[in-house]
Amino acid sequence: MGSVLNKRIPFSLLTVIIVILFSSCKADSKCGFKAIFNFGDSNSDTGGFWAAFPAQSGPWGMTFFKKPVGRASDGRLIIDFLAESLGIPFLSPYLQSIGSDFRHGANFATLASTVLLPNTSLFVSGISPFSLAIQLNQMKQFKVRVDEVHSSQGPAGWHTLPPSNVFGKSLYTFYIGQNDFTSNLASIGVDGVKQYLPQVIGQIAGTIKEIYGIGGRTFLVLNLAPVGCYPAILTGYNHTISDLDKFGCLIPVNNAVKYYNTLLEKALSKTRTELKNATIIYLDTHKILLHLFQHPKSYGMKHGIKACCGYGGLPYNFSQKLFCGTTKVIGNSSATAKACRDPQNYVSWDGIHATEAANRRISTAILDGSISYPPFALNHLCPSY
């Protein structure tokens, strides 16, 4: 492959090379990356969707924040742990108008976002209007405004914006594509979904190229999770017992996920050869999350495919009629999808998203470089503060 990073350099030597490359930053700086700009869906949304459509309530955020803070989990997300590793504050949502601080980046992700432009309304299908193309446009406008503010020597608001030279010193993270995969799964099946997955991946690669064109150089792309192990998919996708593996996950769905991830890795490899000065990292978060679902006890947890916050009990504690934190009449009585008391023992928070405990373990693998291709260990570049 065309990139130096793609050649088989021993990991220890590559780590030394990377550390040297970033040692030219200021002596008082512990990390060469000054900001994170994130693109994604609910797996990395730190409050954008709920800033646009305020309504979140219930047990969300109970573990770390002790209240709902716009995250689809009981606590911190992977993007939060990455920010902590860089020694910067949690990312402010781009759509949040009150209390935001963009000096260390911005989060363009929103719950229910897709890579491809939606052909329906949020209020019809539940798909966010803030697709990846919209998030890219927001990023471009953000850079324009930062440049304008600094060129005019500090009008109101400059103190909450990053310096104009930040864009080449930032991480650009992508955790998006899950909704493109799952939103049509029940209606057109695995084979139908597979038909447009190359288009999804092409859009991600194209977005990386556009950000490169405005100064971005370091990109982290998380692959697709094993959604065939998600309680929401297990209860919503028609299947027979023969479709389940020994861990209780859907074989045809997870095989399609593997197909997607293979295409994504190949596309990023090709993009790497086209953008000679870029560092483009494929993160195999699927590997860790699948192992968590299959062997939760290996990580000190108890439950794989059972949701912490839900309704219905075993085996999934998930109902398509009653989502986490909601109450409605079922039959002749009122029912509430409540959270468990020990989310640290669960991989799945609400049947769709991971718990903070699972996110922490995935983040550890990202930081130590064990699921990065080519090798890229953030905890060597940015020692913990």
C-alpha beads as a LAMMPS data file, in Angstrom:
LAMMPS data file: protein, C-alpha beads

385 atoms
384 bonds

1 atom types
1 bond types

-500.0 500.0 xlo xhi
-500.0 500.0 ylo yhi
-500.0 500.0 zlo zhi

Masses

1 110.0

Atoms # bond

1 1 1 0.000 0.000 0.000
2 1 1 1.104 3.559 -0.668
3 1 1 1.369 4.900 2.878
4 1 1 4.487 4.524 5.001
5 1 1 2.255 3.687 7.943
6 1 1 0.783 0.779 6.027
7 1 1 4.114 -1.039 5.669
8 1 1 4.951 -3.650 8.258
9 1 1 6.994 -1.559 10.644
10 1 1 7.427 -3.132 14.097
11 1 1 4.951 -1.576 16.486
12 1 1 7.575 -0.433 19.027
13 1 1 9.608 1.317 16.316
14 1 1 6.483 2.965 14.864
15 1 1 5.520 4.222 18.307
16 1 1 8.953 5.844 18.713
17 1 1 8.650 7.450 15.269
18 1 1 5.215 8.878 16.055
19 1 1 6.356 10.227 19.416
20 1 1 9.300 11.958 17.741
21 1 1 7.018 13.465 15.108
22 1 1 4.886 15.091 17.746
23 1 1 7.701 16.103 20.106
24 1 1 8.156 19.371 18.217
25 1 1 5.175 20.930 19.991
26 1 1 5.698 23.485 22.759
27 1 1 7.633 22.280 25.794
28 1 1 4.736 23.007 28.123
29 1 1 2.295 20.993 25.987
30 1 1 1.673 17.367 26.886
31 1 1 -0.123 16.516 23.657
32 1 1 0.293 17.487 20.009
33 1 1 -3.470 17.478 19.454
34 1 1 -5.202 20.659 20.589
35 1 1 -8.801 19.811 19.698
36 1 1 -11.244 17.146 18.549
37 1 1 -13.857 17.614 15.872
38 1 1 -16.336 14.760 15.944
39 1 1 -18.860 13.549 13.378
40 1 1 -21.386 10.925 14.338
41 1 1 -24.702 9.708 15.665
42 1 1 -25.992 8.869 19.141
43 1 1 -22.898 6.800 19.909
44 1 1 -20.902 10.032 20.138
45 1 1 -23.535 12.773 20.528
46 1 1 -22.735 14.832 23.638
47 1 1 -25.988 16.786 23.546
48 1 1 -26.531 18.088 20.030
49 1 1 -29.833 16.363 19.343
50 1 1 -31.356 17.364 22.669
51 1 1 -30.125 20.944 22.175
52 1 1 -32.131 21.026 18.950
53 1 1 -35.115 19.081 20.321
54 1 1 -35.123 19.453 24.138
55 1 1 -36.840 16.504 25.799
56 1 1 -34.361 14.082 27.384
57 1 1 -35.346 12.826 30.831
58 1 1 -35.158 9.667 32.872
59 1 1 -32.109 7.658 33.985
60 1 1 -29.751 8.806 31.216
61 1 1 -26.399 9.920 32.622
62 1 1 -27.052 8.340 36.015
63 1 1 -23.585 6.815 36.503
64 1 1 -21.211 9.724 35.900
65 1 1 -23.198 12.918 35.385
66 1 1 -26.031 12.000 37.803
67 1 1 -28.556 13.551 35.401
68 1 1 -29.425 13.555 31.673
69 1 1 -26.803 15.512 29.714
70 1 1 -27.750 14.628 26.160
71 1 1 -25.789 11.370 25.969
72 1 1 -27.325 8.037 24.987
73 1 1 -25.797 6.124 27.865
74 1 1 -25.674 5.953 31.638
75 1 1 -22.435 7.946 31.584
76 1 1 -19.476 8.820 29.420
77 1 1 -19.101 7.936 25.760
78 1 1 -15.984 6.890 23.863
79 1 1 -15.533 10.472 22.660
80 1 1 -15.535 11.637 26.300
81 1 1 -12.750 9.242 27.213
82 1 1 -10.754 10.356 24.172
83 1 1 -11.132 13.995 25.233
84 1 1 -9.940 13.117 28.725
85 1 1 -6.904 11.358 27.234
86 1 1 -5.962 14.576 25.437
87 1 1 -6.430 16.592 28.616
88 1 1 -9.209 18.689 27.123
89 1 1 -12.793 19.298 28.322
90 1 1 -15.700 17.241 27.056
91 1 1 -16.741 18.427 23.595
92 1 1 -19.510 20.982 23.383
93 1 1 -22.230 20.182 20.849
94 1 1 -22.136 22.504 17.849
95 1 1 -25.914 22.964 18.149
96 1 1 -25.819 24.002 21.807
97 1 1 -26.166 27.754 22.066
98 1 1 -25.857 28.162 25.834
99 1 1 -22.723 27.337 27.790
100 1 1 -20.657 25.973 24.920
101 1 1 -16.888 26.297 24.763
102 1 1 -15.325 25.486 21.406
103 1 1 -11.710 26.289 22.276
104 1 1 -10.849 22.587 22.097
105 1 1 -13.097 21.513 19.240
106 1 1 -16.745 20.852 18.542
107 1 1 -19.104 17.912 18.305
108 1 1 -21.301 17.808 15.204
109 1 1 -22.825 14.413 16.031
110 1 1 -26.522 14.065 16.734
111 1 1 -28.638 11.148 17.807
112 1 1 -30.219 9.209 14.884
113 1 1 -27.897 10.752 12.284
114 1 1 -27.039 8.904 9.095
115 1 1 -24.202 9.118 6.616
116 1 1 -26.544 9.381 3.640
117 1 1 -29.035 12.208 3.331
118 1 1 -32.381 11.068 4.795
119 1 1 -35.323 10.886 2.410
120 1 1 -37.850 11.252 5.199
121 1 1 -38.671 13.464 8.189
122 1 1 -37.526 13.057 11.776
123 1 1 -41.162 13.080 12.840
124 1 1 -42.023 10.253 10.426
125 1 1 -39.071 7.893 10.727
126 1 1 -37.065 9.143 13.705
127 1 1 -34.009 9.831 11.525
128 1 1 -32.112 13.013 12.357
129 1 1 -31.964 15.776 9.732
130 1 1 -28.285 16.292 10.606
131 1 1 -26.696 13.763 8.262
132 1 1 -22.949 13.612 7.644
133 1 1 -23.194 16.089 4.750
134 1 1 -24.887 18.603 7.053
135 1 1 -22.296 18.000 9.764
136 1 1 -19.536 18.626 7.223
137 1 1 -21.140 21.913 6.196
138 1 1 -21.347 22.891 9.859
139 1 1 -17.637 22.135 10.224
140 1 1 -16.789 24.286 7.206
141 1 1 -18.882 27.160 8.531
142 1 1 -17.252 26.794 11.943
143 1 1 -13.817 27.211 10.377
144 1 1 -14.974 30.224 8.369
145 1 1 -16.298 31.920 11.506
146 1 1 -13.119 31.141 13.481
147 1 1 -10.993 32.648 10.726
148 1 1 -13.254 35.714 10.525
149 1 1 -13.230 36.295 14.261
150 1 1 -9.443 36.175 14.517
151 1 1 -8.842 38.228 11.385
152 1 1 -11.045 41.023 12.770
153 1 1 -9.084 41.035 16.043
154 1 1 -11.535 39.712 18.513
155 1 1 -15.207 40.616 18.261
156 1 1 -17.663 39.223 20.768
157 1 1 -17.367 35.462 21.234
158 1 1 -13.668 35.074 20.380
159 1 1 -12.879 33.777 23.879
160 1 1 -14.956 30.607 23.302
161 1 1 -13.336 29.772 19.946
162 1 1 -10.043 28.007 19.167
163 1 1 -7.066 29.718 17.542
164 1 1 -7.197 29.790 13.759
165 1 1 -4.233 27.406 13.453
166 1 1 -5.976 24.616 15.416
167 1 1 -7.383 22.745 12.427
168 1 1 -4.112 21.106 11.463
169 1 1 -3.438 20.130 15.083
170 1 1 -6.723 18.349 15.743
171 1 1 -8.169 14.870 15.737
172 1 1 -11.128 14.344 13.410
173 1 1 -13.204 11.433 14.632
174 1 1 -15.990 9.565 12.839
175 1 1 -18.429 7.226 14.568
176 1 1 -21.349 7.060 12.189
177 1 1 -23.066 4.569 9.885
178 1 1 -25.040 2.484 12.366
179 1 1 -28.355 4.114 11.499
180 1 1 -27.768 3.696 7.779
181 1 1 -27.385 -0.003 8.490
182 1 1 -30.198 -0.567 10.991
183 1 1 -32.941 1.848 9.914
184 1 1 -33.974 -0.241 6.902
185 1 1 -33.003 -3.656 8.214
186 1 1 -36.504 -4.763 9.181
187 1 1 -38.107 -3.577 5.931
188 1 1 -35.602 -4.657 3.251
189 1 1 -33.497 -7.236 5.064
190 1 1 -29.763 -7.830 5.127
191 1 1 -29.389 -8.248 1.369
192 1 1 -31.253 -5.007 0.698
193 1 1 -29.100 -3.065 3.149
194 1 1 -25.873 -4.442 1.672
195 1 1 -26.760 -2.899 -1.703
196 1 1 -26.167 0.669 -0.547
197 1 1 -23.345 0.152 1.977
198 1 1 -20.643 1.052 -0.607
199 1 1 -22.382 4.414 -1.015
200 1 1 -22.266 4.963 2.756
201 1 1 -18.555 4.222 2.854
202 1 1 -17.890 6.401 -0.181
203 1 1 -19.515 9.324 1.614
204 1 1 -17.288 8.844 4.669
205 1 1 -14.151 8.724 2.507
206 1 1 -15.311 11.788 0.588
207 1 1 -15.876 13.698 3.825
208 1 1 -12.346 12.917 4.978
209 1 1 -11.002 14.308 1.700
210 1 1 -13.011 17.519 2.103
211 1 1 -11.776 18.061 5.653
212 1 1 -8.229 17.382 4.469
213 1 1 -8.806 20.153 1.952
214 1 1 -9.464 22.659 4.735
215 1 1 -6.490 21.621 6.839
216 1 1 -7.385 18.403 8.681
217 1 1 -4.583 15.838 8.868
218 1 1 -5.388 13.188 11.489
219 1 1 -8.545 11.080 11.190
220 1 1 -9.869 8.299 13.406
221 1 1 -12.697 6.217 11.935
222 1 1 -14.546 3.778 14.191
223 1 1 -16.057 0.820 12.402
224 1 1 -19.571 -0.611 12.740
225 1 1 -20.547 -2.373 15.951
226 1 1 -21.873 -5.970 16.024
227 1 1 -25.483 -4.800 15.967
228 1 1 -26.639 -8.397 15.611
229 1 1 -25.978 -8.656 19.359
230 1 1 -28.106 -5.614 20.202
231 1 1 -31.355 -6.361 22.081
232 1 1 -33.180 -3.860 19.841
233 1 1 -32.191 -5.829 16.732
234 1 1 -32.740 -9.219 18.330
235 1 1 -36.327 -8.246 19.157
236 1 1 -37.064 -6.303 15.965
237 1 1 -35.577 -8.439 13.195
238 1 1 -37.508 -11.538 12.124
239 1 1 -35.391 -14.616 12.577
240 1 1 -35.379 -18.268 13.564
241 1 1 -33.306 -20.034 16.207
242 1 1 -30.927 -21.220 13.480
243 1 1 -30.025 -17.581 12.785
244 1 1 -28.480 -17.225 16.255
245 1 1 -24.914 -18.137 17.145
246 1 1 -23.965 -19.789 20.421
247 1 1 -23.801 -16.389 22.108
248 1 1 -27.339 -15.456 21.047
249 1 1 -26.332 -12.958 18.333
250 1 1 -27.829 -12.798 14.845
251 1 1 -25.478 -14.482 12.374
252 1 1 -26.786 -12.924 9.111
253 1 1 -26.800 -9.428 10.592
254 1 1 -23.305 -9.675 12.032
255 1 1 -22.016 -11.174 8.774
256 1 1 -23.337 -8.103 6.968
257 1 1 -21.588 -5.911 9.545
258 1 1 -18.319 -7.713 8.781
259 1 1 -18.910 -7.075 5.080
260 1 1 -19.385 -3.362 5.792
261 1 1 -16.268 -3.184 7.954
262 1 1 -14.168 -4.926 5.319
263 1 1 -15.303 -2.406 2.704
264 1 1 -14.646 0.475 5.104
265 1 1 -11.110 -0.667 5.879
266 1 1 -10.327 -1.034 2.153
267 1 1 -11.771 2.408 1.377
268 1 1 -9.712 4.049 4.116
269 1 1 -6.595 2.279 2.861
270 1 1 -7.215 3.688 -0.605
271 1 1 -7.895 7.169 0.771
272 1 1 -4.641 6.943 2.715
273 1 1 -2.699 6.528 -0.525
274 1 1 -4.472 9.527 -2.056
275 1 1 -3.822 11.902 0.844
276 1 1 -0.078 11.603 1.323
277 1 1 0.171 13.925 4.322
278 1 1 -2.787 12.500 6.199
279 1 1 -2.888 9.988 9.036
280 1 1 -6.055 7.918 8.585
281 1 1 -6.682 5.316 11.277
282 1 1 -9.225 2.498 11.077
283 1 1 -10.399 1.597 14.599
284 1 1 -11.725 -1.945 14.988
285 1 1 -14.045 -1.170 17.887
286 1 1 -16.241 -4.004 16.578
287 1 1 -13.630 -6.486 17.801
288 1 1 -13.793 -5.301 21.415
289 1 1 -17.554 -4.828 21.560
290 1 1 -18.208 -8.269 20.069
291 1 1 -15.934 -9.825 22.680
292 1 1 -17.759 -7.882 25.399
293 1 1 -21.101 -9.277 24.229
294 1 1 -19.716 -12.794 23.969
295 1 1 -17.599 -12.872 27.123
296 1 1 -18.746 -10.147 29.538
297 1 1 -17.284 -11.983 32.529
298 1 1 -13.810 -11.693 31.010
299 1 1 -14.153 -7.950 31.582
300 1 1 -15.601 -8.206 35.082
301 1 1 -19.161 -7.759 33.822
302 1 1 -22.201 -10.040 33.997
303 1 1 -24.621 -9.341 31.140
304 1 1 -23.972 -9.296 27.394
305 1 1 -27.181 -9.203 25.342
306 1 1 -29.438 -8.080 28.184
307 1 1 -30.131 -4.339 28.442
308 1 1 -29.699 -2.487 31.721
309 1 1 -32.459 0.032 31.053
310 1 1 -35.537 -1.512 29.502
311 1 1 -38.682 -3.552 29.968
312 1 1 -39.544 -7.209 29.610
313 1 1 -37.031 -9.115 31.693
314 1 1 -35.021 -12.014 30.301
315 1 1 -33.473 -12.624 27.904
316 1 1 -33.120 -9.100 26.501
317 1 1 -35.002 -6.759 28.848
318 1 1 -36.059 -4.802 25.782
319 1 1 -39.459 -3.997 24.304
320 1 1 -40.111 -2.323 20.960
321 1 1 -43.152 -0.731 22.642
322 1 1 -41.403 0.774 25.654
323 1 1 -37.956 2.348 25.485
324 1 1 -35.619 3.246 28.342
325 1 1 -37.035 5.839 30.721
326 1 1 -40.535 5.941 29.231
327 1 1 -43.874 5.026 30.754
328 1 1 -47.037 3.886 28.997
329 1 1 -50.062 1.698 29.493
330 1 1 -49.489 -1.881 28.394
331 1 1 -52.543 -4.084 28.728
332 1 1 -54.482 -2.728 31.662
333 1 1 -51.625 -1.295 33.675
334 1 1 -48.956 1.366 33.535
335 1 1 -45.432 0.162 32.827
336 1 1 -42.059 1.913 32.966
337 1 1 -38.778 0.903 31.349
338 1 1 -36.470 1.347 34.324
339 1 1 -32.710 1.267 34.671
340 1 1 -30.888 -1.462 36.553
341 1 1 -28.994 -0.584 39.720
342 1 1 -25.650 -1.876 38.456
343 1 1 -25.002 -0.636 34.905
344 1 1 -21.301 -1.389 35.412
345 1 1 -22.228 -5.057 34.996
346 1 1 -23.913 -4.561 31.601
347 1 1 -22.571 -4.131 28.084
348 1 1 -25.861 -2.788 26.706
349 1 1 -27.347 0.303 28.308
350 1 1 -30.750 0.533 26.625
351 1 1 -30.686 -2.197 23.995
352 1 1 -29.198 0.172 21.394
353 1 1 -26.251 1.889 23.049
354 1 1 -23.331 0.827 25.240
355 1 1 -22.921 1.492 28.932
356 1 1 -20.156 3.702 30.266
357 1 1 -18.440 0.515 31.463
358 1 1 -18.366 -0.866 27.913
359 1 1 -17.334 2.502 26.463
360 1 1 -14.433 2.653 28.907
361 1 1 -13.124 -0.729 27.810
362 1 1 -13.426 0.161 24.117
363 1 1 -11.637 3.453 24.762
364 1 1 -8.779 1.674 26.512
365 1 1 -8.212 -0.415 23.378
366 1 1 -8.271 2.727 21.211
367 1 1 -5.794 4.519 23.447
368 1 1 -3.287 1.672 23.644
369 1 1 -3.381 1.176 19.869
370 1 1 -4.379 -2.501 19.989
371 1 1 -7.305 -2.013 17.569
372 1 1 -5.729 0.701 15.404
373 1 1 -4.774 0.069 11.787
374 1 1 -2.121 1.273 11.086
375 1 1 -0.811 1.278 14.702
376 1 1 -1.609 4.503 16.495
377 1 1 -1.377 4.686 20.277
378 1 1 -2.840 7.889 21.703
379 1 1 -1.669 7.076 25.212
380 1 1 1.923 7.319 23.930
381 1 1 1.280 10.586 22.140
382 1 1 -0.781 12.078 24.943
383 1 1 0.225 10.740 28.385
384 1 1 -2.600 10.887 30.911
385 1 1 -2.923 14.189 32.731

Bonds

1 1 1 2
2 1 2 3
3 1 3 4
4 1 4 5
5 1 5 6
6 1 6 7
7 1 7 8
8 1 8 9
9 1 9 10
10 1 10 11
11 1 11 12
12 1 12 13
13 1 13 14
14 1 14 15
15 1 15 16
16 1 16 17
17 1 17 18
18 1 18 19
19 1 19 20
20 1 20 21
21 1 21 22
22 1 22 23
23 1 23 24
24 1 24 25
25 1 25 26
26 1 26 27
27 1 27 28
28 1 28 29
29 1 29 30
30 1 30 31
31 1 31 32
32 1 32 33
33 1 33 34
34 1 34 35
35 1 35 36
36 1 36 37
37 1 37 38
38 1 38 39
39 1 39 40
40 1 40 41
41 1 41 42
42 1 42 43
43 1 43 44
44 1 44 45
45 1 45 46
46 1 46 47
47 1 47 48
48 1 48 49
49 1 49 50
50 1 50 51
51 1 51 52
52 1 52 53
53 1 53 54
54 1 54 55
55 1 55 56
56 1 56 57
57 1 57 58
58 1 58 59
59 1 59 60
60 1 60 61
61 1 61 62
62 1 62 63
63 1 63 64
64 1 64 65
65 1 65 66
66 1 66 67
67 1 67 68
68 1 68 69
69 1 69 70
70 1 70 71
71 1 71 72
72 1 72 73
73 1 73 74
74 1 74 75
75 1 75 76
76 1 76 77
77 1 77 78
78 1 78 79
79 1 79 80
80 1 80 81
81 1 81 82
82 1 82 83
83 1 83 84
84 1 84 85
85 1 85 86
86 1 86 87
87 1 87 88
88 1 88 89
89 1 89 90
90 1 90 91
91 1 91 92
92 1 92 93
93 1 93 94
94 1 94 95
95 1 95 96
96 1 96 97
97 1 97 98
98 1 98 99
99 1 99 100
100 1 100 101
101 1 101 102
102 1 102 103
103 1 103 104
104 1 104 105
105 1 105 106
106 1 106 107
107 1 107 108
108 1 108 109
109 1 109 110
110 1 110 111
111 1 111 112
112 1 112 113
113 1 113 114
114 1 114 115
115 1 115 116
116 1 116 117
117 1 117 118
118 1 118 119
119 1 119 120
120 1 120 121
121 1 121 122
122 1 122 123
123 1 123 124
124 1 124 125
125 1 125 126
126 1 126 127
127 1 127 128
128 1 128 129
129 1 129 130
130 1 130 131
131 1 131 132
132 1 132 133
133 1 133 134
134 1 134 135
135 1 135 136
136 1 136 137
137 1 137 138
138 1 138 139
139 1 139 140
140 1 140 141
141 1 141 142
142 1 142 143
143 1 143 144
144 1 144 145
145 1 145 146
146 1 146 147
147 1 147 148
148 1 148 149
149 1 149 150
150 1 150 151
151 1 151 152
152 1 152 153
153 1 153 154
154 1 154 155
155 1 155 156
156 1 156 157
157 1 157 158
158 1 158 159
159 1 159 160
160 1 160 161
161 1 161 162
162 1 162 163
163 1 163 164
164 1 164 165
165 1 165 166
166 1 166 167
167 1 167 168
168 1 168 169
169 1 169 170
170 1 170 171
171 1 171 172
172 1 172 173
173 1 173 174
174 1 174 175
175 1 175 176
176 1 176 177
177 1 177 178
178 1 178 179
179 1 179 180
180 1 180 181
181 1 181 182
182 1 182 183
183 1 183 184
184 1 184 185
185 1 185 186
186 1 186 187
187 1 187 188
188 1 188 189
189 1 189 190
190 1 190 191
191 1 191 192
192 1 192 193
193 1 193 194
194 1 194 195
195 1 195 196
196 1 196 197
197 1 197 198
198 1 198 199
199 1 199 200
200 1 200 201
201 1 201 202
202 1 202 203
203 1 203 204
204 1 204 205
205 1 205 206
206 1 206 207
207 1 207 208
208 1 208 209
209 1 209 210
210 1 210 211
211 1 211 212
212 1 212 213
213 1 213 214
214 1 214 215
215 1 215 216
216 1 216 217
217 1 217 218
218 1 218 219
219 1 219 220
220 1 220 221
221 1 221 222
222 1 222 223
223 1 223 224
224 1 224 225
225 1 225 226
226 1 226 227
227 1 227 228
228 1 228 229
229 1 229 230
230 1 230 231
231 1 231 232
232 1 232 233
233 1 233 234
234 1 234 235
235 1 235 236
236 1 236 237
237 1 237 238
238 1 238 239
239 1 239 240
240 1 240 241
241 1 241 242
242 1 242 243
243 1 243 244
244 1 244 245
245 1 245 246
246 1 246 247
247 1 247 248
248 1 248 249
249 1 249 250
250 1 250 251
251 1 251 252
252 1 252 253
253 1 253 254
254 1 254 255
255 1 255 256
256 1 256 257
257 1 257 258
258 1 258 259
259 1 259 260
260 1 260 261
261 1 261 262
262 1 262 263
263 1 263 264
264 1 264 265
265 1 265 266
266 1 266 267
267 1 267 268
268 1 268 269
269 1 269 270
270 1 270 271
271 1 271 272
272 1 272 273
273 1 273 274
274 1 274 275
275 1 275 276
276 1 276 277
277 1 277 278
278 1 278 279
279 1 279 280
280 1 280 281
281 1 281 282
282 1 282 283
283 1 283 284
284 1 284 285
285 1 285 286
286 1 286 287
287 1 287 288
288 1 288 289
289 1 289 290
290 1 290 291
291 1 291 292
292 1 292 293
293 1 293 294
294 1 294 295
295 1 295 296
296 1 296 297
297 1 297 298
298 1 298 299
299 1 299 300
300 1 300 301
301 1 301 302
302 1 302 303
303 1 303 304
304 1 304 305
305 1 305 306
306 1 306 307
307 1 307 308
308 1 308 309
309 1 309 310
310 1 310 311
311 1 311 312
312 1 312 313
313 1 313 314
314 1 314 315
315 1 315 316
316 1 316 317
317 1 317 318
318 1 318 319
319 1 319 320
320 1 320 321
321 1 321 322
322 1 322 323
323 1 323 324
324 1 324 325
325 1 325 326
326 1 326 327
327 1 327 328
328 1 328 329
329 1 329 330
330 1 330 331
331 1 331 332
332 1 332 333
333 1 333 334
334 1 334 335
335 1 335 336
336 1 336 337
337 1 337 338
338 1 338 339
339 1 339 340
340 1 340 341
341 1 341 342
342 1 342 343
343 1 343 344
344 1 344 345
345 1 345 346
346 1 346 347
347 1 347 348
348 1 348 349
349 1 349 350
350 1 350 351
351 1 351 352
352 1 352 353
353 1 353 354
354 1 354 355
355 1 355 356
356 1 356 357
357 1 357 358
358 1 358 359
359 1 359 360
360 1 360 361
361 1 361 362
362 1 362 363
363 1 363 364
364 1 364 365
365 1 365 366
366 1 366 367
367 1 367 368
368 1 368 369
369 1 369 370
370 1 370 371
371 1 371 372
372 1 372 373
373 1 373 374
374 1 374 375
375 1 375 376
376 1 376 377
377 1 377 378
378 1 378 379
379 1 379 380
380 1 380 381
381 1 381 382
382 1 382 383
383 1 383 384
384 1 384 385
